[in-house]
């Protein structure tokens, strides 16, 4: 894939009916680590006034093992730990309850 050094395919999902697509000029993001998304991926987002859900059904689970990577970019620098909390489900099974991206205190920065 031309913009991903790890050859992953990034594709847009269909926008939920009440979600608002956003585009940003991201210039201060830390992409530390070996598995990082291309900056082009982080320049888009979806927001919702009440609840934002991403649902992907139909994953074959009989003979396959999946690795799921979730990438988060908080664009509101005034938010603190506990203000952006959500649950993560895989195949209708809760995997992480009350997940807080900022709880670990990591606020990376990357200058593009």
TITIVEX-22105 format. One record per residue: residue in three letters; residue number from 1; x, y, z of N, C-alpha, C, O in turn. Coordinates in steps of 0.1 Angstrom, whole numbers, always signed. Each point is the difference from the previous one (the first is absolute). Layout:
TITIVEX-22105
resn|resi|n.c1|n.c2|n.c3|ca.c1|ca.c2|ca.c3|c.c1|c.c2|c.c3|o.c1|o.c2|o.c3
ALA|NUM|X|Y|Z|X|Y|Z|X|Y|Z|X|Y|Z
...
***
This chain:
TITIVEX-22105
resn|resi|n.c1|n.c2|n.c3|ca.c1|ca.c2|ca.c3|c.c1|c.c2|c.c3|o.c1|o.c2|o.c3
UNK|1|+9|-12|+0|-9|+12|+0|+9|+12|+0|+9|+1|+8
UNK|2|-11|+9|-16|+9|+11|-3|+3|+8|+12|+12|+5|+1
UNK|3|-21|-2|+8|+3|+9|+11|+3|-8|+14|+1|+7|+10
UNK|4|+0|-20|-11|+2|-7|+13|+12|-9|-2|+1|-9|-8
UNK|5|+9|+12|+16|+13|-7|+0|-2|-15|+3|+8|-8|-3
UNK|6|-19|+4|+10|-3|-14|+4|-9|-6|-10|-5|-12|+3
UNK|7|+1|+18|-14|-8|-5|-10|-14|-4|+4|-6|-10|-5
UNK|8|+1|+17|+15|-14|-2|+4|-9|+8|-9|+4|+10|-6
UNK|9|-17|-15|+5|-9|+7|-9|-10|+8|+9|-6|-5|+10
UNK|10|+5|+18|-12|-8|+9|+8|-12|+4|-10|+3|+5|-10
UNK|11|-15|-7|+15|-11|+4|-8|-10|+7|+9|-2|-4|+11
UNK|12|-5|+13|-17|-11|+7|+8|-12|-9|+2|-3|-8|-9
UNK|13|-3|+10|+20|-12|-8|+2|-12|+9|-4|+2|+12|-1
UNK|14|-13|-18|+0|-12|+8|-3|-3|+8|+12|+0|-5|+11
UNK|15|-4|+18|-13|-3|+8|+12|-14|-4|+6|-10|+0|-7
UNK|16|+10|-2|+20|-13|-3|+6|-10|+12|-2|+5|+11|-2
UNK|17|-17|-14|+1|-10|+10|-4|+0|+13|+8|-2|+11|-6
UNK|18|+5|-11|+19|+0|+12|+7|+14|+5|+4|+1|+9|+8
UNK|19|+9|-15|-14|+14|+4|+3|+4|+11|-10|-5|+1|-11
UNK|20|+14|+8|+16|+4|+11|-8|+15|-3|-4|+9|+0|+8
UNK|21|-6|-1|-21|+14|-2|-4|+8|+13|+1|-6|+11|-3
UNK|22|+18|-12|+8|+8|+12|+2|+14|-3|-7|+4|-11|-2
UNK|23|+2|+22|-1|+14|+0|-6|+8|+10|+7|-4|+11|+3
UNK|24|+17|-15|+1|+8|+9|+8|+14|+2|-7|+4|-9|-8
UNK|25|+2|+20|+12|+14|+2|-4|+8|-4|+12|+3|+9|+8
UNK|26|+1|-21|-7|+7|-5|+12|+15|+2|-2|+6|-3|-11
UNK|27|+0|+10|+21|+14|+3|-1|+8|-4|+12|+12|+1|+0
UNK|28|-19|-5|+11|+7|-2|+13|-5|-13|+5|-8|-1|+9
UNK|29|+14|-10|-14|-4|-14|+4|+12|-8|+2|+9|+0|-9
UNK|30|-8|-8|+19|+11|-9|+2|-3|-14|-6|-10|-6|+5
UNK|31|+18|+2|-14|-2|-13|-6|+11|-10|+4|+6|-6|-8
UNK|32|-3|+6|+21|+10|-9|+6|-5|-14|-2|-12|-3|+0
UNK|33|+22|-6|+0|-3|-14|-1|+1|-6|-14|+2|+7|-9
UNK|34|-2|-20|+9|+2|-7|-13|-13|-1|-8|+1|-2|-12
UNK|35|-12|+3|+18|-13|-2|-7|-8|+13|+1|-7|+2|+9
UNK|36|+10|+7|-19|-7|+13|+1|-8|+2|-13|+4|-5|-11
UNK|37|-15|+12|+12|-8|+3|-12|+7|+11|-8|+7|+9|+6
UNK|38|-10|-9|-19|+5|+11|-8|-7|+13|+5|-11|+0|+4
UNK|39|+18|+11|-5|-5|+13|+4|-13|+4|-7|-9|+7|+5
UNK|40|+8|-12|-18|-12|+3|-8|-12|-6|+7|-11|+5|-1
UNK|41|+12|-16|+8|-11|-7|+7|-5|+9|+11|-12|+1|+3
UNK|42|+22|+5|+4|-4|+8|+12|-5|+14|-4|-4|+7|+9
UNK|43|+4|-4|-21|-6|+13|-4|-15|+0|-3|-5|+10|-4
UNK|44|-1|-22|+7|-14|-1|-2|-6|-5|+13|+7|-7|+8
UNK|45|-20|+10|-6|-6|-5|+13|-15|+0|-2|-6|+6|-10
UNK|46|-1|-12|+19|-15|+1|+1|-3|+4|+14|+7|-3|+10
UNK|47|-18|+11|-9|-4|+4|+13|-16|-1|+1|-6|-1|-11
UNK|48|+1|+0|+22|-14|-2|+2|-4|+8|+13|+8|-1|+10
UNK|49|-20|+7|-10|-3|+8|+12|-3|-8|+12|+1|+5|+12
UNK|50|-5|-18|-13|-4|-8|+11|+8|-13|+1|+7|-3|+10
UNK|51|-7|-5|-20|+6|-13|+0|+5|-4|-14|-7|+0|-9
UNK|52|+20|-4|+8|+6|-4|-13|+3|-15|+1|+7|-4|+9
UNK|53|-13|-3|-18|+3|-15|+0|+5|-4|-14|-4|+5|-10
UNK|54|+14|-14|+10|+5|-6|-12|-3|-15|+2|+4|-7|+9
UNK|55|-12|+2|-19|-4|-14|+1|+5|-7|-13|-3|+4|-11
UNK|56|+10|-15|+13|+4|-8|-11|-4|-15|+3|+6|-6|+9
UNK|57|-16|+2|-16|-5|-14|+2|+6|-9|-11|+5|+4|-10
UNK|58|-6|-17|+13|+3|-10|-10|+15|-4|+0|+4|-6|-10
UNK|59|+3|+8|+21|+14|-6|+1|-1|-15|+2|-7|-5|+9
UNK|60|+14|-2|-18|+0|-15|+1|+9|-3|+12|+12|+4|+1
UNK|61|-17|-12|+9|+8|-3|+12|+4|-14|+1|+7|-4|+10
UNK|62|-12|-5|-18|+3|-14|+1|+15|-3|+0|+5|-6|+9
UNK|63|+2|+9|-20|+14|-4|-2|+9|+12|-1|+11|-2|-4
UNK|64|-15|+14|+9|+8|+11|-2|+3|+7|+14|-8|-1|+9
UNK|65|+19|+7|-8|+4|+8|+11|+2|+14|-5|+8|+2|-10
UNK|66|-13|+8|+17|+1|+14|-5|+8|+8|+10|-1|-2|+12
UNK|67|+8|+12|-17|+6|+10|+9|-7|+13|-4|-2|+4|-11
UNK|68|-3|+3|+21|-8|+12|-2|+8|+12|+6|+4|-1|+12
UNK|69|-1|+11|-20|+8|+11|+5|-10|+12|-1|-6|+3|-10
UNK|70|+5|+4|+21|-8|+12|+1|+9|+12|+2|+9|+0|+9
UNK|71|-11|+10|-18|+8|+12|+1|-9|+12|+4|-10|+2|-5
UNK|72|+15|+6|+15|-8|+11|+4|+8|+13|-1|+12|+0|+3
UNK|73|-18|+10|-7|+6|+14|+0|-9|+9|+6|-11|+3|-5
UNK|74|+14|+3|+17|-8|+10|+6|+4|+13|-5|+11|+5|+2
UNK|75|-21|+2|-8|+3|+13|-6|-3|+12|+10|+4|+11|-3
UNK|76|-11|-14|+14|-3|+10|+10|+11|-1|+11|-1|-9|+8
UNK|77|+10|+18|-8|+11|+0|+9|-4|+4|+14|+8|-1|+9
UNK|78|-20|+5|-7|-5|+4|+14|-6|-12|+7|-2|+1|+12
UNK|79|+0|-12|-19|-5|-12|+7|+10|-6|+9|+12|+0|-2
UNK|80|-17|-6|+13|+8|-6|+10|-4|-15|+2|-11|-3|-6
UNK|81|+18|-5|+13|-3|-14|+2|-14|+0|+6|-4|+8|+9
UNK|82|-4|-18|-14|-14|-2|+5|-11|+8|-8|-11|-3|+2
UNK|83|+15|+11|-11|-9|+8|-8|-4|-6|-13|-10|+3|-6
UNK|84|+18|-13|+1|-3|-7|-13|+2|-15|+3|+10|-5|-2
UNK|85|-21|-1|+7|+0|-13|+4|-10|-8|-8|-11|+5|-4
UNK|86|+14|-18|+0|-9|-8|-8|+3|-15|+3|+10|-3|+5
UNK|87|-19|-5|-10|+1|-15|+1|+4|-5|-14|-4|+5|-10
UNK|88|+12|-16|+10|+4|-6|-12|-5|-15|+0|+2|-8|+9
UNK|89|-10|+5|-19|-6|-13|-2|+6|-7|-12|+2|+7|-10
UNK|90|+0|-20|+10|+3|-7|-12|-10|-12|-1|-1|-8|+10
UNK|91|-6|+7|-21|-10|-10|-1|-10|-1|+11|-3|-10|+6
UNK|92|-2|+22|-2|-9|+2|+11|+5|-4|+14|-8|-1|+9
UNK|93|+21|-1|-8|+6|-3|+13|+8|+11|+4|+9|+5|-7
UNK|94|-11|+0|+20|+7|+12|+4|+15|-4|+3|+3|-10|+7
UNK|95|+6|+17|-13|+14|-3|+2|+7|+10|+9|+9|-3|+7
UNK|96|-14|+16|-7|+5|+10|+9|-11|+9|+4|-6|+7|-9
UNK|97|+3|-6|+21|-11|+9|+5|+6|+13|+5|+11|+0|+7
UNK|98|-17|+11|-10|+4|+13|+4|+14|+3|-4|+8|+5|+9
UNK|99|-4|-7|-21|+13|+2|-5|+2|+15|-1|-8|+7|-6
UNK|100|+19|-2|+11|+4|+14|+0|+13|+2|-6|+11|-4|+6
UNK|101|-10|+10|-18|+12|+1|-7|+10|+9|+8|+12|-3|-1
UNK|102|-16|+12|+8|+9|+9|+8|+3|-5|+14|+8|+7|+6
UNK|103|-14|-18|-2|+2|-4|+14|+15|-4|+3|+4|+2|+11
UNK|104|+3|-6|-21|+14|-4|+2|+9|+12|+0|+12|-1|+3
UNK|105|-17|+13|-5|+8|+12|+0|+8|+2|-12|+9|+9|+0
UNK|106|-11|-17|-10|+8|+2|-12|-6|+10|-10|-11|-2|-5
UNK|107|+17|+13|+4|-4|+11|-10|+12|+2|-9|+8|+9|+3
UNK|108|-7|-17|-14|+11|+1|-9|-1|+12|-9|-11|+5|-2
UNK|109|+22|-1|-4|-1|+10|-10|+10|-3|-11|+11|-6|+2
UNK|110|-15|+9|-14|+8|-3|-12|-2|+12|-9|-11|+4|-4
UNK|111|+22|+2|+0|+0|+11|-8|+2|-4|-15|+9|-7|-3
UNK|112|-19|+10|-5|+0|-4|-14|+6|+11|-8|+1|-1|-13
***
